[in-house]
Amino acid sequence: MSLVLETSPITLSLARRAMAVVALWGQSLRMLAIVACRALTRRFLCARWAIARAVAC
């Protein structure tokens, strides 16, 4: 690939846009993992609390 093509304004603009999309995609995946972990933890803790209450009664 020639240096002129690599540094053209259109190429740089597309590269910047692609990097932004990849960054947002990574942040979205990270947020999805956090939410999924919180949901699983909450379900696990609610089940433990229900069992503890049943045993205590």
mmCIF entry with sequence, helices, sheets and N, C-alpha, C, O atoms, coordinates in Angstrom:
data_MODEL
# 
_entry.id   MODEL 
# 
_entity.id                         1 
_entity.type                       polymer 
_entity.pdbx_number_of_molecules   1 
# 
_entity_poly.entity_id                      1 
_entity_poly.type                           'polypeptide(L)' 
_entity_poly.nstd_linkage                   no 
_entity_poly.nstd_monomer                   no 
_entity_poly.pdbx_seq_one_letter_code       MSLVLETSPITLSLARRAMAVVALWGQSLRMLAIVACRALTRRFLCARWAIARAVAC 
_entity_poly.pdbx_seq_one_letter_code_can   MSLVLETSPITLSLARRAMAVVALWGQSLRMLAIVACRALTRRFLCARWAIARAVAC 
_entity_poly.pdbx_strand_id                 A 
# 
loop_
_entity_poly_seq.entity_id 
_entity_poly_seq.num 
_entity_poly_seq.mon_id 
_entity_poly_seq.hetero 
1 1  MET n 
1 2  SER n 
1 3  LEU n 
1 4  VAL n 
1 5  LEU n 
1 6  GLU n 
1 7  THR n 
1 8  SER n 
1 9  PRO n 
1 10 ILE n 
1 11 THR n 
1 12 LEU n 
1 13 SER n 
1 14 LEU n 
1 15 ALA n 
1 16 ARG n 
1 17 ARG n 
1 18 ALA n 
1 19 MET n 
1 20 ALA n 
1 21 VAL n 
1 22 VAL n 
1 23 ALA n 
1 24 LEU n 
1 25 TRP n 
1 26 GLY n 
1 27 GLN n 
1 28 SER n 
1 29 LEU n 
1 30 ARG n 
1 31 MET n 
1 32 LEU n 
1 33 ALA n 
1 34 ILE n 
1 35 VAL n 
1 36 ALA n 
1 37 CYS n 
1 38 ARG n 
1 39 ALA n 
1 40 LEU n 
1 41 THR n 
1 42 ARG n 
1 43 ARG n 
1 44 PHE n 
1 45 LEU n 
1 46 CYS n 
1 47 ALA n 
1 48 ARG n 
1 49 TRP n 
1 50 ALA n 
1 51 ILE n 
1 52 ALA n 
1 53 ARG n 
1 54 ALA n 
1 55 VAL n 
1 56 ALA n 
1 57 CYS n 
# 
_struct_asym.id          A 
_struct_asym.entity_id   1 
# 
loop_
_struct_conf.conf_type_id 
_struct_conf.id 
_struct_conf.pdbx_PDB_helix_id 
_struct_conf.beg_label_comp_id 
_struct_conf.beg_label_asym_id 
_struct_conf.beg_label_seq_id 
_struct_conf.pdbx_beg_PDB_ins_code 
_struct_conf.end_label_comp_id 
_struct_conf.end_label_asym_id 
_struct_conf.end_label_seq_id 
_struct_conf.pdbx_end_PDB_ins_code 
_struct_conf.beg_auth_comp_id 
_struct_conf.beg_auth_asym_id 
_struct_conf.beg_auth_seq_id 
_struct_conf.end_auth_comp_id 
_struct_conf.end_auth_asym_id 
_struct_conf.end_auth_seq_id 
_struct_conf.pdbx_PDB_helix_class 
_struct_conf.details 
_struct_conf.pdbx_PDB_helix_length 
HELX_P HELX_P1 AA1 LEU A 3 ? GLU A 6  ? LEU A 3 GLU A 6  1 ? 4  
HELX_P HELX_P2 AA2 PRO A 9 ? ALA A 56 ? PRO A 9 ALA A 56 1 ? 48 
# 
_struct_conf_type.id          HELX_P 
_struct_conf_type.criteria    ? 
_struct_conf_type.reference   ? 
# 
loop_
_atom_site.group_PDB 
_atom_site.id 
_atom_site.type_symbol 
_atom_site.label_atom_id 
_atom_site.label_alt_id 
_atom_site.label_comp_id 
_atom_site.label_asym_id 
_atom_site.label_entity_id 
_atom_site.label_seq_id 
_atom_site.pdbx_PDB_ins_code 
_atom_site.Cartn_x 
_atom_site.Cartn_y 
_atom_site.Cartn_z 
_atom_site.occupancy 
_atom_site.B_iso_or_equiv 
_atom_site.pdbx_formal_charge 
_atom_site.auth_seq_id 
_atom_site.auth_comp_id 
_atom_site.auth_asym_id 
_atom_site.auth_atom_id 
_atom_site.pdbx_PDB_model_num 
ATOM 1   N N  . MET A 1 1  ? 0.852   -1.170  0.000  1.00 0.00 ? 1  MET A N  1 
ATOM 2   C CA . MET A 1 1  ? 0.000   0.000   0.000  1.00 0.00 ? 1  MET A CA 1 
ATOM 3   C C  . MET A 1 1  ? 0.896   1.230   0.000  1.00 0.00 ? 1  MET A C  1 
ATOM 4   O O  . MET A 1 1  ? 1.916   1.264   0.687  1.00 0.00 ? 1  MET A O  1 
ATOM 5   N N  . SER A 1 2  ? 0.517   2.220   -0.758 1.00 0.00 ? 2  SER A N  1 
ATOM 6   C CA . SER A 1 2  ? 1.354   3.406   -0.862 1.00 0.00 ? 2  SER A CA 1 
ATOM 7   C C  . SER A 1 2  ? 1.140   4.324   0.328  1.00 0.00 ? 2  SER A C  1 
ATOM 8   O O  . SER A 1 2  ? 0.095   4.284   0.978  1.00 0.00 ? 2  SER A O  1 
ATOM 9   N N  . LEU A 1 3  ? 2.126   5.142   0.605  1.00 0.00 ? 3  LEU A N  1 
ATOM 10  C CA . LEU A 1 3  ? 2.057   6.077   1.724  1.00 0.00 ? 3  LEU A CA 1 
ATOM 11  C C  . LEU A 1 3  ? 0.980   7.125   1.489  1.00 0.00 ? 3  LEU A C  1 
ATOM 12  O O  . LEU A 1 3  ? 0.343   7.584   2.437  1.00 0.00 ? 3  LEU A O  1 
ATOM 13  N N  . VAL A 1 4  ? 0.773   7.506   0.230  1.00 0.00 ? 4  VAL A N  1 
ATOM 14  C CA . VAL A 1 4  ? -0.249  8.506   -0.089 1.00 0.00 ? 4  VAL A CA 1 
ATOM 15  C C  . VAL A 1 4  ? -1.629  7.974   0.263  1.00 0.00 ? 4  VAL A C  1 
ATOM 16  O O  . VAL A 1 4  ? -2.448  8.705   0.821  1.00 0.00 ? 4  VAL A O  1 
ATOM 17  N N  . LEU A 1 5  ? -1.897  6.724   -0.049 1.00 0.00 ? 5  LEU A N  1 
ATOM 18  C CA . LEU A 1 5  ? -3.199  6.129   0.240  1.00 0.00 ? 5  LEU A CA 1 
ATOM 19  C C  . LEU A 1 5  ? -3.412  5.977   1.745  1.00 0.00 ? 5  LEU A C  1 
ATOM 20  O O  . LEU A 1 5  ? -4.525  6.161   2.237  1.00 0.00 ? 5  LEU A O  1 
ATOM 21  N N  . GLU A 1 6  ? -2.353  5.642   2.474  1.00 0.00 ? 6  GLU A N  1 
ATOM 22  C CA . GLU A 1 6  ? -2.473  5.438   3.917  1.00 0.00 ? 6  GLU A CA 1 
ATOM 23  C C  . GLU A 1 6  ? -2.717  6.737   4.679  1.00 0.00 ? 6  GLU A C  1 
ATOM 24  O O  . GLU A 1 6  ? -3.293  6.714   5.766  1.00 0.00 ? 6  GLU A O  1 
ATOM 25  N N  . THR A 1 7  ? -2.285  7.872   4.120  1.00 0.00 ? 7  THR A N  1 
ATOM 26  C CA . THR A 1 7  ? -2.428  9.138   4.829  1.00 0.00 ? 7  THR A CA 1 
ATOM 27  C C  . THR A 1 7  ? -3.467  10.058  4.202  1.00 0.00 ? 7  THR A C  1 
ATOM 28  O O  . THR A 1 7  ? -3.520  11.244  4.530  1.00 0.00 ? 7  THR A O  1 
ATOM 29  N N  . SER A 1 8  ? -4.282  9.536   3.317  1.00 0.00 ? 8  SER A N  1 
ATOM 30  C CA . SER A 1 8  ? -5.303  10.385  2.715  1.00 0.00 ? 8  SER A CA 1 
ATOM 31  C C  . SER A 1 8  ? -6.368  10.715  3.774  1.00 0.00 ? 8  SER A C  1 
ATOM 32  O O  . SER A 1 8  ? -6.606  9.918   4.681  1.00 0.00 ? 8  SER A O  1 
ATOM 33  N N  . PRO A 1 9  ? -6.997  11.871  3.661  1.00 0.00 ? 9  PRO A N  1 
ATOM 34  C CA . PRO A 1 9  ? -7.997  12.262  4.665  1.00 0.00 ? 9  PRO A CA 1 
ATOM 35  C C  . PRO A 1 9  ? -9.161  11.277  4.769  1.00 0.00 ? 9  PRO A C  1 
ATOM 36  O O  . PRO A 1 9  ? -9.679  11.044  5.862  1.00 0.00 ? 9  PRO A O  1 
ATOM 37  N N  . ILE A 1 10 ? -9.567  10.709  3.663  1.00 0.00 ? 10 ILE A N  1 
ATOM 38  C CA . ILE A 1 10 ? -10.686 9.753   3.694  1.00 0.00 ? 10 ILE A CA 1 
ATOM 39  C C  . ILE A 1 10 ? -10.275 8.494   4.448  1.00 0.00 ? 10 ILE A C  1 
ATOM 40  O O  . ILE A 1 10 ? -11.035 7.976   5.265  1.00 0.00 ? 10 ILE A O  1 
ATOM 41  N N  . THR A 1 11 ? -9.081  8.011   4.173  1.00 0.00 ? 11 THR A N  1 
ATOM 42  C CA . THR A 1 11 ? -8.602  6.802   4.857  1.00 0.00 ? 11 THR A CA 1 
ATOM 43  C C  . THR A 1 11 ? -8.460  7.040   6.354  1.00 0.00 ? 11 THR A C  1 
ATOM 44  O O  . THR A 1 11 ? -8.853  6.201   7.164  1.00 0.00 ? 11 THR A O  1 
ATOM 45  N N  . LEU A 1 12 ? -7.896  8.188   6.715  1.00 0.00 ? 12 LEU A N  1 
ATOM 46  C CA . LEU A 1 12 ? -7.736  8.498   8.140  1.00 0.00 ? 12 LEU A CA 1 
ATOM 47  C C  . LEU A 1 12 ? -9.090  8.646   8.821  1.00 0.00 ? 12 LEU A C  1 
ATOM 48  O O  . LEU A 1 12 ? -9.272  8.198   9.953  1.00 0.00 ? 12 LEU A O  1 
ATOM 49  N N  . SER A 1 13 ? -10.041 9.275   8.130  1.00 0.00 ? 13 SER A N  1 
ATOM 50  C CA . SER A 1 13 ? -11.382 9.445   8.705  1.00 0.00 ? 13 SER A CA 1 
ATOM 51  C C  . SER A 1 13 ? -12.049 8.092   8.925  1.00 0.00 ? 13 SER A C  1 
ATOM 52  O O  . SER A 1 13 ? -12.648 7.856   9.974  1.00 0.00 ? 13 SER A O  1 
ATOM 53  N N  . LEU A 1 14 ? -11.947 7.208   7.943  1.00 0.00 ? 14 LEU A N  1 
ATOM 54  C CA . LEU A 1 14 ? -12.536 5.868   8.090  1.00 0.00 ? 14 LEU A CA 1 
ATOM 55  C C  . LEU A 1 14 ? -11.850 5.083   9.208  1.00 0.00 ? 14 LEU A C  1 
ATOM 56  O O  . LEU A 1 14 ? -12.503 4.357   9.959  1.00 0.00 ? 14 LEU A O  1 
ATOM 57  N N  . ALA A 1 15 ? -10.539 5.234   9.310  1.00 0.00 ? 15 ALA A N  1 
ATOM 58  C CA . ALA A 1 15 ? -9.815  4.526   10.369 1.00 0.00 ? 15 ALA A CA 1 
ATOM 59  C C  . ALA A 1 15 ? -10.241 5.033   11.743 1.00 0.00 ? 15 ALA A C  1 
ATOM 60  O O  . ALA A 1 15 ? -10.434 4.239   12.663 1.00 0.00 ? 15 ALA A O  1 
ATOM 61  N N  . ARG A 1 16 ? -10.392 6.365   11.891 1.00 0.00 ? 16 ARG A N  1 
ATOM 62  C CA . ARG A 1 16 ? -10.837 6.924   13.169 1.00 0.00 ? 16 ARG A CA 1 
ATOM 63  C C  . ARG A 1 16 ? -12.233 6.436   13.520 1.00 0.00 ? 16 ARG A C  1 
ATOM 64  O O  . ARG A 1 16 ? -12.508 6.086   14.668 1.00 0.00 ? 16 ARG A O  1 
ATOM 65  N N  . ARG A 1 17 ? -13.109 6.414   12.529 1.00 0.00 ? 17 ARG A N  1 
ATOM 66  C CA . ARG A 1 17 ? -14.476 5.956   12.770 1.00 0.00 ? 17 ARG A CA 1 
ATOM 67  C C  . ARG A 1 17 ? -14.495 4.482   13.156 1.00 0.00 ? 17 ARG A C  1 
ATOM 68  O O  . ARG A 1 17 ? -15.245 4.083   14.047 1.00 0.00 ? 17 ARG A O  1 
ATOM 69  N N  . ALA A 1 18 ? -13.677 3.673   12.494 1.00 0.00 ? 18 ALA A N  1 
ATOM 70  C CA . ALA A 1 18 ? -13.610 2.248   12.822 1.00 0.00 ? 18 ALA A CA 1 
ATOM 71  C C  . ALA A 1 18 ? -13.081 2.039   14.238 1.00 0.00 ? 18 ALA A C  1 
ATOM 72  O O  . ALA A 1 18 ? -13.567 1.173   14.966 1.00 0.00 ? 18 ALA A O  1 
ATOM 73  N N  . MET A 1 19 ? -12.090 2.831   14.622 1.00 0.00 ? 19 MET A N  1 
ATOM 74  C CA . MET A 1 19 ? -11.553 2.706   15.980 1.00 0.00 ? 19 MET A CA 1 
ATOM 75  C C  . MET A 1 19 ? -12.597 3.101   17.015 1.00 0.00 ? 19 MET A C  1 
ATOM 76  O O  . MET A 1 19 ? -12.666 2.490   18.081 1.00 0.00 ? 19 MET A O  1 
ATOM 77  N N  . ALA A 1 20 ? -13.406 4.106   16.721 1.00 0.00 ? 20 ALA A N  1 
ATOM 78  C CA . ALA A 1 20 ? -14.464 4.510   17.652 1.00 0.00 ? 20 ALA A CA 1 
ATOM 79  C C  . ALA A 1 20 ? -15.510 3.414   17.787 1.00 0.00 ? 20 ALA A C  1 
ATOM 80  O O  . ALA A 1 20 ? -15.988 3.139   18.888 1.00 0.00 ? 20 ALA A O  1 
ATOM 81  N N  . VAL A 1 21 ? -15.865 2.791   16.675 1.00 0.00 ? 21 VAL A N  1 
ATOM 82  C CA . VAL A 1 21 ? -16.854 1.708   16.709 1.00 0.00 ? 21 VAL A CA 1 
ATOM 83  C C  . VAL A 1 21 ? -16.328 0.537   17.526 1.00 0.00 ? 21 VAL A C  1 
ATOM 84  O O  . VAL A 1 21 ? -17.059 -0.043  18.329 1.00 0.00 ? 21 VAL A O  1 
ATOM 85  N N  . VAL A 1 22 ? -15.074 0.193   17.325 1.00 0.00 ? 22 VAL A N  1 
ATOM 86  C CA . VAL A 1 22 ? -14.476 -0.923  18.077 1.00 0.00 ? 22 VAL A CA 1 
ATOM 87  C C  . VAL A 1 22 ? -14.425 -0.592  19.568 1.00 0.00 ? 22 VAL A C  1 
ATOM 88  O O  . VAL A 1 22 ? -14.685 -1.459  20.403 1.00 0.00 ? 22 VAL A O  1 
ATOM 89  N N  . ALA A 1 23 ? -14.094 0.647   19.907 1.00 0.00 ? 23 ALA A N  1 
ATOM 90  C CA . ALA A 1 23 ? -14.041 1.043   21.318 1.00 0.00 ? 23 ALA A CA 1 
ATOM 91  C C  . ALA A 1 23 ? -15.429 0.973   21.957 1.00 0.00 ? 23 ALA A C  1 
ATOM 92  O O  . ALA A 1 23 ? -15.572 0.477   23.074 1.00 0.00 ? 23 ALA A O  1 
ATOM 93  N N  . LEU A 1 24 ? -16.441 1.462   21.260 1.00 0.00 ? 24 LEU A N  1 
ATOM 94  C CA . LEU A 1 24 ? -17.804 1.392   21.793 1.00 0.00 ? 24 LEU A CA 1 
ATOM 95  C C  . LEU A 1 24 ? -18.276 -0.045  21.932 1.00 0.00 ? 24 LEU A C  1 
ATOM 96  O O  . LEU A 1 24 ? -18.955 -0.392  22.898 1.00 0.00 ? 24 LEU A O  1 
ATOM 97  N N  . TRP A 1 25 ? -17.916 -0.877  20.966 1.00 0.00 ? 25 TRP A N  1 
ATOM 98  C CA . TRP A 1 25 ? -18.293 -2.286  21.015 1.00 0.00 ? 25 TRP A CA 1 
ATOM 99  C C  . TRP A 1 25 ? -17.659 -2.954  22.233 1.00 0.00 ? 25 TRP A C  1 
ATOM 100 O O  . TRP A 1 25 ? -18.310 -3.736  22.926 1.00 0.00 ? 25 TRP A O  1 
ATOM 101 N N  . GLY A 1 26 ? -16.390 -2.646  22.491 1.00 0.00 ? 26 GLY A N  1 
ATOM 102 C CA . GLY A 1 26 ? -15.718 -3.215  23.654 1.00 0.00 ? 26 GLY A CA 1 
ATOM 103 C C  . GLY A 1 26 ? -16.348 -2.750  24.958 1.00 0.00 ? 26 GLY A C  1 
ATOM 104 O O  . GLY A 1 26 ? -16.502 -3.536  25.892 1.00 0.00 ? 26 GLY A O  1 
ATOM 105 N N  . GLN A 1 27 ? -16.714 -1.465  25.024 1.00 0.00 ? 27 GLN A N  1 
ATOM 106 C CA . GLN A 1 27 ? -17.368 -0.953  26.228 1.00 0.00 ? 27 GLN A CA 1 
ATOM 107 C C  . GLN A 1 27 ? -18.733 -1.599  26.421 1.00 0.00 ? 27 GLN A C  1 
ATOM 108 O O  . GLN A 1 27 ? -19.129 -1.892  27.549 1.00 0.00 ? 27 GLN A O  1 
ATOM 109 N N  . SER A 1 28 ? -19.451 -1.822  25.329 1.00 0.00 ? 28 SER A N  1 
ATOM 110 C CA . SER A 1 28 ? -20.765 -2.457  25.434 1.00 0.00 ? 28 SER A CA 1 
ATOM 111 C C  . SER A 1 28 ? -20.637 -3.890  25.929 1.00 0.00 ? 28 SER A C  1 
ATOM 112 O O  . SER A 1 28 ? -21.425 -4.331  26.766 1.00 0.00 ? 28 SER A O  1 
ATOM 113 N N  . LEU A 1 29 ? -19.650 -4.617  25.421 1.00 0.00 ? 29 LEU A N  1 
ATOM 114 C CA . LEU A 1 29 ? -19.441 -5.988  25.895 1.00 0.00 ? 29 LEU A CA 1 
ATOM 115 C C  . LEU A 1 29 ? -19.065 -6.011  27.370 1.00 0.00 ? 29 LEU A C  1 
ATOM 116 O O  . LEU A 1 29 ? -19.525 -6.869  28.123 1.00 0.00 ? 29 LEU A O  1 
ATOM 117 N N  . ARG A 1 30 ? -18.229 -5.066  27.777 1.00 0.00 ? 30 ARG A N  1 
ATOM 118 C CA . ARG A 1 30 ? -17.834 -4.997  29.185 1.00 0.00 ? 30 ARG A CA 1 
ATOM 119 C C  . ARG A 1 30 ? -19.048 -4.716  30.066 1.00 0.00 ? 30 ARG A C  1 
ATOM 120 O O  . ARG A 1 30 ? -19.205 -5.330  31.121 1.00 0.00 ? 30 ARG A O  1 
ATOM 121 N N  . MET A 1 31 ? -19.900 -3.796  29.639 1.00 0.00 ? 31 MET A N  1 
ATOM 122 C CA . MET A 1 31 ? -21.092 -3.462  30.416 1.00 0.00 ? 31 MET A CA 1 
ATOM 123 C C  . MET A 1 31 ? -22.051 -4.660  30.472 1.00 0.00 ? 31 MET A C  1 
ATOM 124 O O  . MET A 1 31 ? -22.648 -4.932  31.514 1.00 0.00 ? 31 MET A O  1 
ATOM 125 N N  . LEU A 1 32 ? -22.194 -5.367  29.357 1.00 0.00 ? 32 LEU A N  1 
ATOM 126 C CA . LEU A 1 32 ? -23.047 -6.552  29.336 1.00 0.00 ? 32 LEU A CA 1 
ATOM 127 C C  . LEU A 1 32 ? -22.529 -7.608  30.309 1.00 0.00 ? 32 LEU A C  1 
ATOM 128 O O  . LEU A 1 32 ? -23.316 -8.247  31.009 1.00 0.00 ? 32 LEU A O  1 
ATOM 129 N N  . ALA A 1 33 ? -21.218 -7.794  30.357 1.00 0.00 ? 33 ALA A N  1 
ATOM 130 C CA . ALA A 1 33 ? -20.635 -8.770  31.285 1.00 0.00 ? 33 ALA A CA 1 
ATOM 131 C C  . ALA A 1 33 ? -20.877 -8.361  32.731 1.00 0.00 ? 33 ALA A C  1 
ATOM 132 O O  . ALA A 1 33 ? -21.166 -9.208  33.576 1.00 0.00 ? 33 ALA A O  1 
ATOM 133 N N  . ILE A 1 34 ? -20.761 -7.068  33.022 1.00 0.00 ? 34 ILE A N  1 
ATOM 134 C CA . ILE A 1 34 ? -20.997 -6.592  34.386 1.00 0.00 ? 34 ILE A CA 1 
ATOM 135 C C  . ILE A 1 34 ? -22.447 -6.812  34.789 1.00 0.00 ? 34 ILE A C  1 
ATOM 136 O O  . ILE A 1 34 ? -22.721 -7.282  35.894 1.00 0.00 ? 34 ILE A O  1 
ATOM 137 N N  . VAL A 1 35 ? -23.377 -6.475  33.900 1.00 0.00 ? 35 VAL A N  1 
ATOM 138 C CA . VAL A 1 35 ? -24.800 -6.645  34.207 1.00 0.00 ? 35 VAL A CA 1 
ATOM 139 C C  . VAL A 1 35 ? -25.142 -8.120  34.386 1.00 0.00 ? 35 VAL A C  1 
ATOM 140 O O  . VAL A 1 35 ? -25.900 -8.477  35.288 1.00 0.00 ? 35 VAL A O  1 
ATOM 141 N N  . ALA A 1 36 ? -24.589 -8.975  33.536 1.00 0.00 ? 36 ALA A N  1 
ATOM 142 C CA . ALA A 1 36 ? -24.845 -10.412 33.658 1.00 0.00 ? 36 ALA A CA 1 
ATOM 143 C C  . ALA A 1 36 ? -24.288 -10.957 34.974 1.00 0.00 ? 36 ALA A C  1 
ATOM 144 O O  . ALA A 1 36 ? -24.924 -11.783 35.628 1.00 0.00 ? 36 ALA A O  1 
ATOM 145 N N  . CYS A 1 37 ? -23.111 -10.496 35.352 1.00 0.00 ? 37 CYS A N  1 
ATOM 146 C CA . CYS A 1 37 ? -22.515 -10.949 36.611 1.00 0.00 ? 37 CYS A CA 1 
ATOM 147 C C  . CYS A 1 37 ? -23.360 -10.500 37.793 1.00 0.00 ? 37 CYS A C  1 
ATOM 148 O O  . CYS A 1 37 ? -23.572 -11.266 38.734 1.00 0.00 ? 37 CYS A O  1 
ATOM 149 N N  . ARG A 1 38 ? -23.839 -9.271  37.751 1.00 0.00 ? 38 ARG A N  1 
ATOM 150 C CA . ARG A 1 38 ? -24.687 -8.776  38.843 1.00 0.00 ? 38 ARG A CA 1 
ATOM 151 C C  . ARG A 1 38 ? -25.989 -9.560  38.922 1.00 0.00 ? 38 ARG A C  1 
ATOM 152 O O  . ARG A 1 38 ? -26.461 -9.865  40.017 1.00 0.00 ? 38 ARG A O  1 
ATOM 153 N N  . ALA A 1 39 ? -26.575 -9.889  37.774 1.00 0.00 ? 39 ALA A N  1 
ATOM 154 C CA . ALA A 1 39 ? -27.833 -10.647 37.771 1.00 0.00 ? 39 ALA A CA 1 
ATOM 155 C C  . ALA A 1 39 ? -27.617 -12.046 38.345 1.00 0.00 ? 39 ALA A C  1 
ATOM 156 O O  . ALA A 1 39 ? -28.431 -12.528 39.134 1.00 0.00 ? 39 ALA A O  1 
ATOM 157 N N  . LEU A 1 40 ? -26.525 -12.697 37.951 1.00 0.00 ? 40 LEU A N  1 
ATOM 158 C CA . LEU A 1 40 ? -26.245 -14.034 38.491 1.00 0.00 ? 40 LEU A CA 1 
ATOM 159 C C  . LEU A 1 40 ? -25.965 -13.983 39.985 1.00 0.00 ? 40 LEU A C  1 
ATOM 160 O O  . LEU A 1 40 ? -26.412 -14.850 40.735 1.00 0.00 ? 40 LEU A O  1 
ATOM 161 N N  . THR A 1 41 ? -25.228 -12.972 40.416 1.00 0.00 ? 41 THR A N  1 
ATOM 162 C CA . THR A 1 41 ? -24.931 -12.837 41.843 1.00 0.00 ? 41 THR A CA 1 
ATOM 163 C C  . THR A 1 41 ? -26.199 -12.596 42.637 1.00 0.00 ? 41 THR A C  1 
ATOM 164 O O  . THR A 1 41 ? -26.401 -13.193 43.694 1.00 0.00 ? 41 THR A O  1 
ATOM 165 N N  . ARG A 1 42 ? -27.045 -11.728 42.132 1.00 0.00 ? 42 ARG A N  1 
ATOM 166 C CA . ARG A 1 42 ? -28.300 -11.434 42.829 1.00 0.00 ? 42 ARG A CA 1 
ATOM 167 C C  . ARG A 1 42 ? -29.162 -12.687 42.937 1.00 0.00 ? 42 ARG A C  1 
ATOM 168 O O  . ARG A 1 42 ? -29.739 -12.963 43.989 1.00 0.00 ? 42 ARG A O  1 
ATOM 169 N N  . ARG A 1 43 ? -29.247 -13.453 41.832 1.00 0.00 ? 43 ARG A N  1 
ATOM 170 C CA . ARG A 1 43 ? -30.041 -14.687 41.860 1.00 0.00 ? 43 ARG A CA 1 
ATOM 171 C C  . ARG A 1 43 ? -29.474 -15.672 42.865 1.00 0.00 ? 43 ARG A C  1 
ATOM 172 O O  . ARG A 1 43 ? -30.216 -16.309 43.612 1.00 0.00 ? 43 ARG A O  1 
ATOM 173 N N  . PHE A 1 44 ? -28.141 -15.795 42.878 1.00 0.00 ? 44 PHE A N  1 
ATOM 174 C CA . PHE A 1 44 ? -27.497 -16.718 43.815 1.00 0.00 ? 44 PHE A CA 1 
ATOM 175 C C  . PHE A 1 44 ? -27.738 -16.280 45.254 1.00 0.00 ? 44 PHE A C  1 
ATOM 176 O O  . PHE A 1 44 ? -28.067 -17.106 46.105 1.00 0.00 ? 44 PHE A O  1 
ATOM 177 N N  . LEU A 1 45 ? -27.577 -14.981 45.538 1.00 0.00 ? 45 LEU A N  1 
ATOM 178 C CA . LEU A 1 45 ? -27.765 -14.505 46.904 1.00 0.00 ? 45 LEU A CA 1 
ATOM 179 C C  . LEU A 1 45 ? -29.223 -14.629 47.348 1.00 0.00 ? 45 LEU A C  1 
ATOM 180 O O  . LEU A 1 45 ? -29.486 -14.988 48.496 1.00 0.00 ? 45 LEU A O  1 
ATOM 181 N N  . CYS A 1 46 ? -30.163 -14.340 46.465 1.00 0.00 ? 46 CYS A N  1 
ATOM 182 C CA . CYS A 1 46 ? -31.582 -14.485 46.829 1.00 0.00 ? 46 CYS A CA 1 
ATOM 183 C C  . CYS A 1 46 ? -31.907 -15.934 47.154 1.00 0.00 ? 46 CYS A C  1 
ATOM 184 O O  . CYS A 1 46 ? -32.666 -16.212 48.083 1.00 0.00 ? 46 CYS A O  1 
ATOM 185 N N  . ALA A 1 47 ? -31.338 -16.849 46.398 1.00 0.00 ? 47 ALA A N  1 
ATOM 186 C CA . ALA A 1 47 ? -31.567 -18.271 46.675 1.00 0.00 ? 47 ALA A CA 1 
ATOM 187 C C  . ALA A 1 47 ? -30.969 -18.658 48.023 1.00 0.00 ? 47 ALA A C  1 
ATOM 188 O O  . ALA A 1 47 ? -31.580 -19.415 48.777 1.00 0.00 ? 47 ALA A O  1 
ATOM 189 N N  . ARG A 1 48 ? -29.788 -18.149 48.331 1.00 0.00 ? 48 ARG A N  1 
ATOM 190 C CA . ARG A 1 48 ? -29.168 -18.456 49.632 1.00 0.00 ? 48 ARG A CA 1 
ATOM 191 C C  . ARG A 1 48 ? -29.982 -17.881 50.776 1.00 0.00 ? 48 ARG A C  1 
ATOM 192 O O  . ARG A 1 48 ? -30.165 -18.527 51.808 1.00 0.00 ? 48 ARG A O  1 
ATOM 193 N N  . TRP A 1 49 ? -30.476 -16.648 50.583 1.00 0.00 ? 49 TRP A N  1 
ATOM 194 C CA . TRP A 1 49 ? -31.280 -16.028 51.646 1.00 0.00 ? 49 TRP A CA 1 
ATOM 195 C C  . TRP A 1 49 ? -32.593 -16.778 51.851 1.00 0.00 ? 49 TRP A C  1 
ATOM 196 O O  . TRP A 1 49 ? -33.064 -16.912 52.980 1.00 0.00 ? 49 TRP A O  1 
ATOM 197 N N  . ALA A 1 50 ? -33.177 -17.259 50.774 1.00 0.00 ? 50 ALA A N  1 
ATOM 198 C CA . ALA A 1 50 ? -34.429 -18.011 50.889 1.00 0.00 ? 50 ALA A CA 1 
ATOM 199 C C  . ALA A 1 50 ? -34.191 -19.327 51.634 1.00 0.00 ? 50 ALA A C  1 
ATOM 200 O O  . ALA A 1 50 ? -35.001 -19.730 52.469 1.00 0.00 ? 50 ALA A O  1 
ATOM 201 N N  . ILE A 1 51 ? -33.097 -19.980 51.331 1.00 0.00 ? 51 ILE A N  1 
ATOM 202 C CA . ILE A 1 51 ? -32.773 -21.235 52.017 1.00 0.00 ? 51 ILE A CA 1 
ATOM 203 C C  . ILE A 1 51 ? -32.482 -20.966 53.487 1.00 0.00 ? 51 ILE A C  1 
ATOM 204 O O  . ILE A 1 51 ? -32.908 -21.735 54.349 1.00 0.00 ? 51 ILE A O  1 
ATOM 205 N N  . ALA A 1 52 ? -31.766 -19.891 53.788 1.00 0.00 ? 52 ALA A N  1 
ATOM 206 C CA . ALA A 1 52 ? -31.443 -19.545 55.177 1.00 0.00 ? 52 ALA A CA 1 
ATOM 207 C C  . ALA A 1 52 ? -32.712 -19.242 55.966 1.00 0.00 ? 52 ALA A C  1 
ATOM 208 O O  . ALA A 1 52 ? -32.838 -19.633 57.126 1.00 0.00 ? 52 ALA A O  1 
ATOM 209 N N  . ARG A 1 53 ? -33.655 -18.542 55.330 1.00 0.00 ? 53 ARG A N  1 
ATOM 210 C CA . ARG A 1 53 ? -34.914 -18.230 56.007 1.00 0.00 ? 53 ARG A CA 1 
ATOM 211 C C  . ARG A 1 53 ? -35.730 -19.499 56.258 1.00 0.00 ? 53 ARG A C  1 
ATOM 212 O O  . ARG A 1 53 ? -36.355 -19.657 57.307 1.00 0.00 ? 53 ARG A O  1 
ATOM 213 N N  . ALA A 1 54 ? -35.709 -20.389 55.281 1.00 0.00 ? 54 ALA A N  1 
ATOM 214 C CA . ALA A 1 54 ? -36.472 -21.629 55.438 1.00 0.00 ? 54 ALA A CA 1 
ATOM 215 C C  . ALA A 1 54 ? -35.886 -22.491 56.558 1.00 0.00 ? 54 ALA A C  1 
ATOM 216 O O  . ALA A 1 54 ? -36.634 -23.117 57.309 1.00 0.00 ? 54 ALA A O  1 
ATOM 217 N N  . VAL A 1 55 ? -34.582 -22.528 56.675 1.00 0.00 ? 55 VAL A N  1 
ATOM 218 C CA . VAL A 1 55 ? -33.934 -23.325 57.713 1.00 0.00 ? 55 VAL A CA 1 
ATOM 219 C C  . VAL A 1 55 ? -34.142 -22.674 59.075 1.00 0.00 ? 55 VAL A C  1 
ATOM 220 O O  . VAL A 1 55 ? -34.299 -23.379 60.071 1.00 0.00 ? 55 VAL A O  1 
ATOM 221 N N  . ALA A 1 56 ? -34.147 -21.356 59.139 1.00 0.00 ? 56 ALA A N  1 
ATOM 222 C CA . ALA A 1 56 ? -34.290 -20.639 60.407 1.00 0.00 ? 56 ALA A CA 1 
ATOM 223 C C  . ALA A 1 56 ? -35.699 -20.765 60.975 1.00 0.00 ? 56 ALA A C  1 
ATOM 224 O O  . ALA A 1 56 ? -35.881 -20.699 62.190 1.00 0.00 ? 56 ALA A O  1 
ATOM 225 N N  . CYS A 1 57 ? -36.680 -20.944 60.127 1.00 0.00 ? 57 CYS A N  1 
ATOM 226 C CA . CYS A 1 57 ? -38.073 -20.997 60.593 1.00 0.00 ? 57 CYS A CA 1 
ATOM 227 C C  . CYS A 1 57 ? -38.426 -22.281 61.246 1.00 0.00 ? 57 CYS A C  1 
ATOM 228 O O  . CYS A 1 57 ? -39.563 -22.459 61.683 1.00 0.00 ? 57 CYS A O  1 
# 
